[in-house]
Amino acid sequence: MPLTSKQSLLYFVLLFVIVVPLFWVGLANHGLWTADEPRVAEIGREMALSGNWAVPTLNQKPFLEQPPLYYASLAAVFRVFGGPSDTIVRIPSTVFALGGVAALFFLGNLLFGPRTGFISALAMATCGEYFRVAHWVIVDSALTCFVVLSLDFFMIAYLSDNRRKRFIFYGLCYICCTLGFYTKGFIGVVIPGIAILAFLIFDGNARHMLKMHLWLGFLIFLTMTIPWFLSLWHQGSSEYLRVFFVHNHLERFAGGSTGHRQPFYYYLIQFPVAFLPWSVLAAPALYRSLRRSDREKGRAGKGILLMLCWFLAGFIFLSTASTKRALYLMPVFAPISLLIAVYIDAAIKGTVFEKWEKVFICSFGILPLLAGIAVVPGLVVASKKLGFYIPPRILVLTISFAVVAIVFSVTALWNHRSDMLKFWGFSSAAILSLLFLGLIAAMPILDQFKSFVPFCQAVKGSVSSSDELYVWRPDETVLGAIPFYTGHFLKEIDSIPQLTGALERKKTVFVIVRDKNGKMEAELLSTGKMTVLFRQAMGTDRSLAILQSKRDGTARTTALPAEGEIEQPVVIE
């Protein structure tokens, strides 16, 4: 996918001048956060330690929710940089997120030109959920990257009359689909597959499937995946295969698994939030695209049709699944970003819009203005409610970025009638200002309430490397965070008889509890055999505590902070 003109190259360079700092700032200024980061980071750490690149493990137990590609990228980063650390753990997510942005630029450039490619890539990079995941330790940025790349290569092949070129690029499409499978399972094949199938049907060219060398796709998929399937069989017999295929695919899709079950309409509510602020333009962009797809000819018409099929078919398919989370929508952010970019490009060229469309356009410009006005009062109110101290440096940065965002927003709205290029440019600049504000100021503040680092430091100071460390009725978060930061693997216990057995075998027993409203901690203390060594509040109603078996007849107890309070004022240096 070469950059075929000087203008394309300039737009591509400008895109990365903006997006690289946007994705790299803030990677190392906070620890691992719930709910996903501790689990995923620890799986990568264990893979780096064990050298078992086929079977991901969490607390030394197989974790077959996803294939190993993303975890292997984490393990590789840890080995290259000399060991695990929360300052480098987000590098794979950021690299894959940048890859997805670049792939979308190339697709937009191929179908509509460099300016549309630039706008689409910038929109996806700055929408709320994609921006968050670019700074998050989770597999979905890699999945999105491979889905976009697969459809890039499909479109290059589809538009080509050269048989050899078609063969090569369809092969690359199938390789990316298989890498998508290696990232998150069959969803990496299904999303591009249903997008392509719907596109060929509505383009009236279903017979083109005969030219797609589907046999090559099956051959590539089997060649790349059979070694992994054999490794699963070798290490865990049919049980590993059953867990991966049946439990983590069929049951999760059909509703047999209880995690993240949501109703069919869930994404209709979540998409407008996850894709903010660009979701404000989704309705008019879809409206215009549906009208254009009937009369637009040539490459642009096929591009609009592919984006509509990709977004709508993907959205419907994801809605039929039982398990749903907002970040699962990421593979369909690319097509809606490109449709919005086509809409914005038409506005810049002087397209006359209907009155109701102008309401959405003005709302898009007003959103960053309202956010800029609200951010400083919101920070002050939050500090009083939660009891944290705002250092002057953070306050000055917050005020400065808020003022910049307000100025950009006002300038954009001032020009929305006379110069649409300035309107979109200044609106985007306001959005970028607010995102950088979040990275520089908000993340360090939130880290005081979400970080596991202080607690894990207390654990390391209390528990020697030779001591066994138990965990009471753990979730995946604590099974990830404690081993990642302390190097201690955890022995899981979930009943009083198990605890009693541990107390009989060992003179000193340490038990970690991740609790809500103090219920599990109270259950352990009620035995009269445990005392609290250290407790850390995690937000308003959760806490982490390490308990030790009593050495004498007295118990040392520490009251949990009342709801809405923290144990000490937080000072951010």
C-alpha positions as CSV (number, residue, x, y, z in Angstrom):
1,M,0.0,0.0,0.0
2,P,2.5,2.7,-1.1
3,L,2.0,6.4,-0.6
4,T,1.6,7.3,-4.2
5,S,1.7,11.1,-4.0
6,K,3.5,13.8,-2.2
7,Q,0.2,15.0,-0.7
8,S,-0.5,11.5,0.7
9,L,3.0,11.4,2.3
10,L,2.4,14.8,3.8
11,Y,-0.9,13.8,5.3
12,F,0.6,10.6,6.6
13,V,3.5,12.4,8.3
14,L,1.1,14.9,9.8
15,L,-1.1,12.1,11.1
16,F,1.8,10.5,12.9
17,V,3.2,13.8,14.3
18,I,-0.2,14.1,16.0
19,V,-1.0,10.5,16.9
20,V,2.4,9.2,18.1
21,P,2.6,11.7,21.0
22,L,-1.1,11.2,21.7
23,F,-0.6,7.5,22.2
24,W,2.8,7.5,23.9
25,V,2.2,10.3,26.4
26,G,0.9,8.8,29.7
27,L,2.0,5.2,29.1
28,A,4.3,5.1,32.1
29,N,2.7,7.6,34.6
30,H,0.3,5.1,36.2
31,G,0.2,1.5,37.4
32,L,-1.9,-1.4,36.2
33,W,-5.6,-0.6,36.5
34,T,-8.6,-2.9,36.9
35,A,-10.3,-4.7,35.4
36,D,-8.2,-6.1,32.6
37,E,-4.6,-4.8,32.9
38,P,-3.4,-6.8,35.9
39,R,-4.6,-10.1,34.4
40,V,-3.2,-9.5,30.9
41,A,0.1,-8.1,32.1
42,E,0.7,-11.1,34.5
43,I,-0.1,-13.6,31.7
44,G,2.6,-11.9,29.6
45,R,5.0,-12.0,32.5
46,E,4.4,-15.7,33.1
47,M,4.9,-16.4,29.4
48,A,8.2,-14.6,29.5
49,L,9.3,-16.5,32.6
50,S,8.2,-20.0,31.4
51,G,9.1,-19.7,27.7
52,N,5.8,-21.5,26.9
53,W,4.6,-19.5,24.0
54,A,1.6,-21.7,23.2
55,V,-0.4,-21.9,26.4
56,P,-1.1,-18.6,28.3
57,T,-1.2,-19.0,32.1
58,L,-2.5,-16.9,35.0
59,N,-1.1,-17.7,38.4
60,Q,0.4,-20.8,36.8
61,K,-2.9,-22.1,35.6
62,P,-3.9,-22.3,31.9
63,F,-5.8,-19.3,30.7
64,L,-7.3,-20.1,27.3
65,E,-9.8,-17.2,26.9
66,Q,-7.7,-15.9,23.9
67,P,-4.9,-17.4,21.7
68,P,-1.3,-16.4,22.7
69,L,-0.3,-13.7,20.1
70,Y,-0.9,-10.6,22.2
71,Y,0.5,-12.2,25.3
72,A,3.6,-13.3,23.3
73,S,4.1,-9.7,22.3
74,L,4.1,-8.7,25.9
75,A,6.5,-11.4,26.8
76,A,8.8,-10.3,24.0
77,V,8.8,-6.7,25.3
78,F,9.6,-7.9,28.8
79,R,12.5,-9.9,27.6
80,V,13.9,-7.1,25.4
81,F,13.7,-4.6,28.2
82,G,15.1,-6.9,30.9
83,G,12.0,-7.8,32.8
84,P,8.4,-6.9,33.5
85,S,7.4,-3.4,34.5
86,D,4.3,-1.3,34.3
87,T,6.3,1.4,32.6
88,I,6.7,-0.7,29.4
89,V,3.7,-3.0,29.6
90,R,1.5,-0.9,27.4
91,I,4.0,-0.7,24.5
92,P,2.3,-3.6,22.5
93,S,-1.2,-2.0,22.8
94,T,0.2,1.4,21.6
95,V,2.1,-0.2,18.7
96,F,-1.0,-2.1,17.5
97,A,-3.2,1.0,18.0
98,L,-0.8,2.9,15.8
99,G,-0.9,0.1,13.3
100,G,-4.7,0.3,13.1
101,V,-4.6,4.0,12.6
102,A,-2.0,3.7,9.8
103,A,-4.0,0.9,8.1
104,L,-7.2,3.0,8.2
105,F,-5.3,5.9,6.6
106,F,-4.1,3.7,3.8
107,L,-7.6,2.4,3.2
108,G,-9.1,5.9,3.2
109,N,-6.3,7.1,0.9
110,L,-6.9,4.2,-1.5
111,L,-10.7,4.7,-1.7
112,F,-11.3,8.5,-1.2
113,G,-8.0,10.3,-1.2
114,P,-5.4,11.4,1.4
115,R,-7.5,14.1,3.2
116,T,-10.3,11.6,3.9
117,G,-7.8,9.0,5.0
118,F,-6.3,11.5,7.4
119,I,-9.6,12.6,8.9
120,S,-10.8,9.0,9.3
121,A,-7.6,7.9,11.0
122,L,-7.6,10.9,13.3
123,A,-11.3,10.4,14.2
124,M,-10.7,6.7,15.2
125,A,-7.5,7.6,17.1
126,T,-9.3,10.3,19.2
127,C,-12.6,8.6,19.9
128,G,-13.0,7.7,23.5
129,E,-12.7,3.9,23.5
130,Y,-10.0,3.6,20.9
131,F,-7.9,6.2,22.7
132,R,-8.4,4.4,26.0
133,V,-7.4,1.0,24.7
134,A,-4.3,2.5,23.1
135,H,-3.2,3.2,26.7
136,W,-4.6,-0.1,28.1
137,V,-3.1,-3.5,28.4
138,I,-5.6,-5.6,26.5
139,V,-5.8,-7.5,23.2
140,D,-8.4,-5.5,21.4
141,S,-6.0,-3.0,19.8
142,A,-4.2,-5.9,18.1
143,L,-7.5,-7.4,16.9
144,T,-8.6,-4.1,15.4
145,C,-5.3,-3.6,13.7
146,F,-5.5,-7.0,12.0
147,V,-9.1,-6.6,11.0
148,V,-8.4,-3.3,9.3
149,L,-5.4,-4.7,7.6
150,S,-7.3,-7.7,6.3
151,L,-9.9,-5.4,4.7
152,D,-7.2,-3.1,3.3
153,F,-5.6,-6.0,1.5
154,F,-9.0,-7.3,0.4
155,M,-9.9,-4.0,-1.2
156,I,-6.6,-3.7,-3.0
157,A,-7.1,-7.2,-4.5
158,Y,-10.7,-6.6,-5.3
159,L,-10.0,-3.4,-7.3
160,S,-7.1,-4.9,-9.2
161,D,-7.3,-6.5,-12.7
162,N,-3.9,-8.1,-12.3
163,R,-4.2,-11.8,-11.4
164,R,-0.8,-12.0,-9.7
165,K,-1.5,-8.9,-7.6
166,R,-4.9,-10.3,-6.6
167,F,-3.3,-13.6,-5.6
168,I,-0.7,-11.8,-3.4
169,F,-3.1,-9.4,-1.7
170,Y,-5.8,-12.0,-1.1
171,G,-3.0,-14.1,0.5
172,L,-2.1,-11.1,2.7
173,C,-5.8,-10.7,3.6
174,Y,-6.0,-14.3,4.8
175,I,-2.7,-14.0,6.8
176,C,-4.1,-11.0,8.6
177,C,-7.4,-12.8,9.3
178,T,-5.4,-15.6,10.8
179,L,-3.4,-13.2,12.9
180,G,-6.7,-11.8,14.1
181,F,-7.7,-15.3,15.1
182,Y,-4.4,-15.7,17.0
183,T,-5.2,-12.5,18.8
184,K,-8.8,-13.1,20.0
185,G,-10.1,-16.2,18.3
186,F,-12.6,-16.6,15.5
187,I,-13.9,-13.1,15.8
188,G,-10.7,-12.1,14.0
189,V,-12.0,-14.1,11.0
190,V,-15.7,-13.5,11.3
191,I,-15.8,-9.7,11.3
192,P,-13.8,-9.3,8.0
193,G,-15.6,-12.4,6.6
194,I,-19.1,-11.1,7.0
195,A,-18.1,-7.6,5.9
196,I,-16.7,-9.0,2.6
197,L,-19.6,-11.4,2.1
198,A,-22.2,-8.6,2.6
199,F,-20.2,-6.3,0.3
200,L,-20.0,-8.8,-2.5
201,I,-23.7,-9.5,-2.3
202,F,-24.8,-5.9,-2.3
203,D,-22.3,-5.0,-5.0
204,G,-24.0,-7.7,-7.2
205,N,-20.7,-9.5,-7.5
206,A,-21.0,-12.7,-5.4
207,R,-19.4,-14.7,-8.2
208,H,-16.2,-12.8,-7.4
209,M,-15.7,-15.3,-4.5
210,L,-14.5,-17.7,-7.2
211,K,-11.6,-15.4,-7.9
212,M,-10.6,-14.9,-4.2
213,H,-8.6,-18.2,-4.0
214,L,-10.6,-19.3,-0.9
215,W,-8.6,-22.5,-1.0
216,L,-5.5,-20.4,-0.3
217,G,-7.3,-18.9,2.8
218,F,-8.0,-22.3,4.2
219,L,-4.5,-23.5,3.5
220,I,-3.0,-20.4,5.2
221,F,-5.3,-20.7,8.2
222,L,-4.6,-24.4,8.7
223,T,-0.9,-24.0,8.2
224,M,-0.6,-21.3,10.7
225,T,-3.0,-22.7,13.4
226,I,-2.5,-26.4,13.3
227,P,0.8,-26.2,15.1
228,W,-0.9,-24.3,18.0
229,F,-3.8,-26.7,18.1
230,L,-1.3,-29.6,18.3
231,S,0.6,-27.9,21.1
232,L,-2.7,-27.4,23.1
233,W,-3.4,-31.1,22.6
234,H,0.1,-32.1,23.6
235,Q,0.1,-30.0,26.8
236,G,-3.5,-30.5,27.9
237,S,-5.1,-33.2,25.7
238,S,-8.7,-32.6,24.6
239,E,-9.5,-30.6,27.7
240,Y,-7.5,-27.5,26.5
241,L,-9.2,-27.7,23.1
242,R,-12.6,-28.1,24.7
243,V,-12.1,-25.0,26.9
244,F,-10.9,-22.9,24.0
245,F,-13.4,-23.9,21.4
246,V,-16.5,-24.7,23.5
247,H,-16.3,-22.7,26.6
248,N,-14.6,-19.6,25.4
249,H,-16.2,-19.4,22.0
250,L,-19.5,-21.3,21.6
251,E,-20.7,-20.8,25.2
252,R,-19.6,-17.2,25.5
253,F,-21.4,-16.4,22.2
254,A,-24.5,-18.3,22.9
255,G,-24.9,-17.4,26.5
256,G,-23.6,-20.4,28.4
257,S,-20.9,-18.3,29.9
258,T,-22.0,-15.8,32.5
259,G,-19.4,-13.1,32.0
260,H,-20.5,-9.7,30.6
261,R,-24.0,-10.9,29.5
262,Q,-26.0,-8.0,28.1
263,P,-29.2,-7.6,26.1
264,F,-29.4,-7.3,22.3
265,Y,-29.8,-3.5,22.4
266,Y,-26.8,-3.0,24.6
267,Y,-24.5,-1.6,21.8
268,L,-27.2,0.9,20.7
269,I,-26.6,2.5,24.1
270,Q,-22.9,2.0,24.4
271,F,-21.8,2.9,20.9
272,P,-22.7,6.7,21.2
273,V,-20.7,6.8,24.5
274,A,-17.7,4.7,23.4
275,F,-17.3,6.6,20.1
276,L,-17.5,10.1,21.5
277,P,-17.2,12.8,20.4
278,W,-17.4,11.5,16.8
279,S,-20.6,9.5,17.4
280,V,-22.5,12.8,17.3
281,L,-21.8,12.7,13.5
282,A,-22.7,9.0,13.0
283,A,-26.4,9.5,12.2
284,P,-25.9,12.2,9.5
285,A,-22.9,10.3,8.1
286,L,-24.8,7.1,7.8
287,Y,-27.8,8.9,6.3
288,R,-25.7,10.5,3.6
289,S,-23.7,7.3,2.9
290,L,-26.9,5.3,2.4
291,R,-28.1,7.9,-0.1
292,R,-24.7,8.0,-1.9
293,S,-24.2,4.3,-2.1
294,D,-27.1,4.0,-4.6
295,R,-25.7,6.6,-7.0
296,E,-22.0,6.8,-6.4
297,K,-19.9,4.9,-9.0
298,G,-16.4,3.8,-9.2
299,R,-13.9,3.3,-6.4
300,A,-15.5,5.8,-4.0
301,G,-18.9,4.1,-4.4
302,K,-17.5,0.7,-3.7
303,G,-15.7,2.2,-0.7
304,I,-18.9,3.6,0.8
305,L,-20.6,0.3,0.2
306,L,-17.8,-1.7,1.9
307,M,-17.8,0.6,4.9
308,L,-21.6,0.3,5.3
309,C,-21.5,-3.5,5.1
310,W,-18.5,-3.7,7.5
311,F,-20.1,-1.4,10.1
312,L,-23.7,-2.7,9.9
313,A,-23.0,-6.4,9.5
314,G,-20.3,-6.2,12.2
315,F,-22.6,-4.3,14.6
316,I,-25.5,-6.7,14.1
317,F,-23.2,-9.7,14.6
318,L,-21.7,-8.4,17.8
319,S,-25.2,-7.5,19.1
320,T,-26.3,-11.2,18.6
321,A,-23.5,-12.4,20.9
322,S,-24.5,-12.9,24.6
323,T,-21.3,-11.4,26.0
324,K,-20.9,-7.7,25.3
325,R,-18.5,-4.9,26.4
326,A,-18.0,-1.5,24.8
327,L,-14.5,-2.3,23.7
328,Y,-15.7,-5.3,21.7
329,L,-17.0,-2.7,19.2
330,M,-13.5,-1.6,18.2
331,P,-13.4,-3.6,15.0
332,V,-16.3,-1.5,13.6
333,F,-14.9,1.8,14.6
334,A,-12.8,2.0,11.4
335,P,-15.7,1.9,8.9
336,I,-17.8,4.4,10.8
337,S,-14.7,6.7,11.1
338,L,-14.2,6.5,7.4
339,L,-17.9,7.3,6.6
340,I,-17.7,10.3,9.0
341,A,-14.5,11.4,7.2
342,V,-16.3,11.2,3.9
343,Y,-19.1,13.3,5.4
344,I,-16.6,15.9,6.8
345,D,-14.7,16.1,3.5
346,A,-18.0,16.8,1.7
347,A,-18.7,19.6,4.2
348,I,-15.3,21.1,3.5
349,K,-16.0,21.0,-0.2
350,G,-19.2,23.0,0.3
351,T,-22.0,20.4,0.4
352,V,-25.3,22.0,1.4
353,F,-26.7,20.2,4.4
354,E,-30.3,19.9,5.7
355,K,-31.3,21.8,8.8
356,W,-31.3,18.7,11.0
357,E,-27.8,17.9,9.9
358,K,-26.6,21.3,10.9
359,V,-27.8,20.6,14.5
360,F,-25.5,17.6,14.7
361,I,-22.6,19.6,13.3
362,C,-23.0,22.4,15.7
363,S,-23.4,19.9,18.6
364,F,-20.0,18.4,17.6
365,G,-18.4,21.8,18.0
366,I,-20.1,22.6,21.3
367,L,-19.1,19.3,23.0
368,P,-15.4,20.2,23.5
369,L,-16.4,23.7,24.6
370,L,-18.7,22.3,27.3
371,A,-16.0,19.9,28.4
372,G,-13.4,22.6,28.6
373,I,-15.6,24.8,30.7
374,A,-16.5,21.9,33.1
375,V,-13.1,20.4,33.6
376,V,-11.7,22.8,36.2
377,P,-14.8,23.0,38.4
378,G,-15.2,19.2,38.1
379,L,-11.7,18.7,39.3
380,V,-12.2,20.9,42.3
381,V,-15.5,19.3,43.2
382,A,-14.0,15.8,42.9
383,S,-11.0,16.8,45.1
384,K,-13.4,17.9,47.9
385,K,-15.6,14.9,47.6
386,L,-12.8,12.3,47.5
387,G,-10.3,14.2,49.7
388,F,-7.3,14.4,47.5
389,Y,-4.9,17.4,47.2
390,I,-4.4,19.1,43.8
391,P,-0.8,20.2,43.5
392,P,-0.3,23.7,41.9
393,R,1.4,22.1,38.9
394,I,-1.6,19.9,38.1
395,L,-4.0,22.8,38.6
396,V,-2.0,25.1,36.3
397,L,-1.8,22.4,33.6
398,T,-5.5,21.7,33.9
399,I,-6.4,25.4,33.6
400,S,-4.0,25.9,30.7
401,F,-5.3,23.0,28.6
402,A,-8.9,23.9,29.5
403,V,-8.4,27.4,28.3
404,V,-6.7,26.2,25.1
405,A,-9.7,23.8,24.4
406,I,-12.2,26.6,25.0
407,V,-10.3,29.0,22.7
408,F,-10.1,26.3,19.9
409,S,-13.8,25.5,20.3
410,V,-15.0,29.1,20.2
411,T,-12.8,29.7,17.1
412,A,-14.4,26.6,15.5
413,L,-17.9,27.7,16.2
414,W,-17.1,31.2,15.0
415,N,-16.2,29.8,11.6
416,H,-18.8,27.1,11.2
417,R,-20.9,29.1,8.7
418,S,-18.1,30.7,6.7
419,D,-15.2,28.2,6.7
420,M,-15.8,24.5,7.3
421,L,-12.2,23.6,7.1
422,K,-11.4,25.9,10.0
423,F,-14.4,24.6,11.9
424,W,-13.3,20.9,11.6
425,G,-9.6,21.8,12.2
426,F,-10.2,23.9,15.4
427,S,-12.8,21.4,16.7
428,S,-10.2,18.6,16.3
429,A,-7.6,20.7,18.0
430,A,-9.9,21.2,21.0
431,I,-10.5,17.5,21.3
432,L,-6.7,16.8,21.2
433,S,-6.2,19.4,23.9
434,L,-8.7,17.7,26.2
435,L,-7.2,14.3,25.5
436,F,-3.7,15.5,26.4
437,L,-5.1,17.0,29.5
438,G,-6.5,13.6,30.6
439,L,-3.1,12.0,30.0
440,I,-1.0,14.5,31.8
441,A,-3.2,15.5,34.7
442,A,-6.1,13.1,35.2
443,M,-4.3,9.8,35.0
444,P,-1.8,10.5,37.9
445,I,-4.8,11.6,40.0
446,L,-6.8,8.5,39.2
447,D,-3.8,6.3,39.9
448,Q,-3.9,7.2,43.6
449,F,-7.2,5.4,43.8
450,K,-6.6,2.6,41.3
451,S,-2.9,1.6,41.8
452,F,-1.9,-1.7,43.3
453,V,1.7,-0.5,43.8
454,P,1.5,0.7,47.4
455,F,-0.3,-2.5,48.5
456,C,2.2,-4.7,46.7
457,Q,5.1,-2.8,48.3
458,A,3.6,-3.6,51.7
459,V,3.2,-7.2,50.8
460,K,6.9,-7.4,49.7
461,G,7.9,-5.8,53.0
462,S,5.9,-8.3,55.1
463,V,6.2,-11.6,53.2
464,S,9.6,-13.1,52.5
465,S,10.3,-14.9,49.2
466,S,10.2,-18.3,51.1
467,D,6.8,-17.7,52.6
468,E,3.6,-19.0,51.0
469,L,1.1,-16.4,50.1
470,Y,-2.6,-17.3,50.1
471,V,-5.5,-15.5,48.5
472,W,-9.1,-15.7,49.6
473,R,-11.7,-16.3,46.9
474,P,-9.7,-14.4,44.3
475,D,-10.8,-12.8,41.1
476,E,-8.6,-12.5,38.0
477,T,-7.6,-9.0,39.0
478,V,-5.8,-10.0,42.2
479,L,-4.4,-13.1,40.6
480,G,-2.7,-10.8,38.1
481,A,-1.7,-7.8,40.1
482,I,-0.1,-9.5,43.1
483,P,2.2,-11.9,41.2
484,F,3.1,-9.2,38.7
485,Y,4.3,-6.7,41.3
486,T,5.6,-9.0,44.0
487,G,6.8,-12.1,42.1
488,H,4.8,-14.3,44.5
489,F,2.5,-16.8,43.0
490,L,-0.7,-17.3,45.1
491,K,-2.3,-20.3,46.7
492,E,-6.0,-20.0,46.3
493,I,-8.4,-20.9,49.2
494,D,-12.1,-20.4,49.3
495,S,-13.4,-22.1,52.5
496,I,-12.7,-21.9,56.2
497,P,-11.6,-25.6,56.3
498,Q,-8.9,-24.8,53.7
499,L,-7.8,-21.9,55.8
500,T,-7.7,-24.0,58.9
501,G,-5.6,-26.6,57.1
502,A,-3.1,-24.0,56.1
503,L,-2.9,-22.7,59.7
504,E,-2.2,-26.2,61.0
505,R,0.6,-26.7,58.5
506,K,2.3,-23.3,58.9
507,K,3.3,-21.2,61.9
508,T,2.7,-18.0,59.9
509,V,0.1,-17.7,57.2
510,F,-0.5,-14.6,55.0
511,V,-3.8,-14.2,53.2
512,I,-4.7,-11.5,50.7
513,V,-8.3,-10.4,50.3
514,R,-9.7,-8.1,47.5
515,D,-12.9,-7.1,49.1
516,K,-16.1,-5.1,48.6
517,N,-17.6,-3.4,51.7
518,G,-15.4,-5.5,54.0
519,K,-17.5,-8.6,53.8
520,M,-14.8,-11.2,53.0
521,E,-12.4,-9.6,55.5
522,A,-15.0,-9.8,58.2
523,E,-15.5,-13.4,57.5
524,L,-11.8,-14.2,58.0
525,L,-11.5,-12.1,61.1
526,S,-14.6,-13.8,62.6
527,T,-12.5,-17.0,62.9
528,G,-10.4,-15.3,65.6
529,K,-7.3,-16.7,64.0
530,M,-6.3,-13.8,61.7
531,T,-5.3,-10.2,62.1
532,V,-4.9,-7.3,59.6
533,L,-1.4,-6.3,58.6
534,F,-2.2,-3.7,56.0
535,R,-5.2,-2.4,54.2
536,Q,-5.5,-0.1,51.2
537,A,-8.7,1.5,50.0
538,M,-9.4,1.1,46.3
539,G,-12.1,3.7,45.5
540,T,-15.1,4.2,47.6
541,D,-16.2,0.7,48.5
542,R,-13.4,-1.7,47.6
543,S,-10.2,-2.5,49.5
544,L,-7.2,-4.7,49.4
545,A,-6.0,-6.3,52.7
546,I,-3.3,-8.7,53.8
547,L,-4.0,-10.7,56.9
548,Q,-1.6,-12.7,59.0
549,S,-2.3,-15.6,61.4
550,K,-2.2,-14.5,65.0
551,R,1.0,-14.9,67.0
552,D,-0.6,-14.2,70.3
553,G,-4.0,-13.8,71.8
554,T,-4.6,-10.3,70.6
555,A,-5.9,-9.2,67.3
556,R,-4.9,-6.0,65.5
557,T,-7.8,-4.6,63.5
558,T,-8.0,-1.6,61.4
559,A,-11.4,-0.1,60.5
560,L,-12.3,0.1,56.8
561,P,-12.7,3.7,55.6
562,A,-16.2,4.9,55.4
563,E,-17.9,4.9,52.1
564,G,-16.7,7.9,50.0
565,E,-13.6,8.3,52.1
566,I,-9.9,7.3,51.8
567,E,-7.6,6.5,54.6
568,Q,-5.2,9.5,54.1
569,P,-5.2,12.6,52.0
570,V,-3.5,11.9,48.7
571,V,-0.7,14.1,47.7
572,I,0.5,14.0,44.1
573,E,4.1,15.1,43.7
